[in-house]
Amino acid sequence: MSGPSRLVVLAGPTAVGKGTVAAAVRAEHPEVWISVSATTRAPRPGEVDGVHYHFVDDAAFDRLVADGQMLEWAVVHGTHRYGTPRGPVEEALAAGRPAMLEIDLQGARQVRATMPEALFVFLAPPSWDELVRRLVGRGTETAEERERRLATARLELAAEPEFDTTIVNHEVRAAAAELVALFGLPAADATRRD
Ligand code: 5GP
């Protein structure tokens, strides 16, 4: 790699912990800007509009796409649409902020086509069994939804060689530290306990 990256695209199968790792990066490095996606799925308990996602209806999503405001978008797990609003990404990069997108494989492929200078990072589970355990443990999906997500996860795991680098998510803080290093940011104080 030529040097630290300004735009990191983090992808990986469902329930691998992308959101948790991204949050851990932000906790130590608030200067890292993380894109807030738009989605047509309903909020889960505790999710806040504009913070976790921009929750929009189908008509609003259609408009964003038609107006060219999506950097990428995809139907994920065969159900809802998710996409990255283009403007905020361009603003963050123009301001020189390290920026991160946490998106699915289809979205990562689209960004690869338009922004090949980004660094594409695959977040992998320690094992298939562990991935299943995390998905079931999360308890936010119905059995049918879980099956659909696991089917997508098998396909996504097979795409790992397309990525520039892989981080195995054994433990959140260690995975976050690896991501931080890819940005060329200083490591967090290892003596901190909070
Ligand atoms: P969840 O419904 O669990 O929040 O997210 C489901 C999947 O959608 C995850 O794999 C996540 O990476 C993906 N996702 C979230 N935001 C975006 C986005 O803006 N674009 C794409 N292509 N995928 C997204």
Residues whose N, C-alpha, C, O or C-beta is under 5 A from the ligand:
A	BS01	5GP	G12 T14 S37 A38 W73 A74 V76 Y82 G83 T84 E102 I103 D104 G107
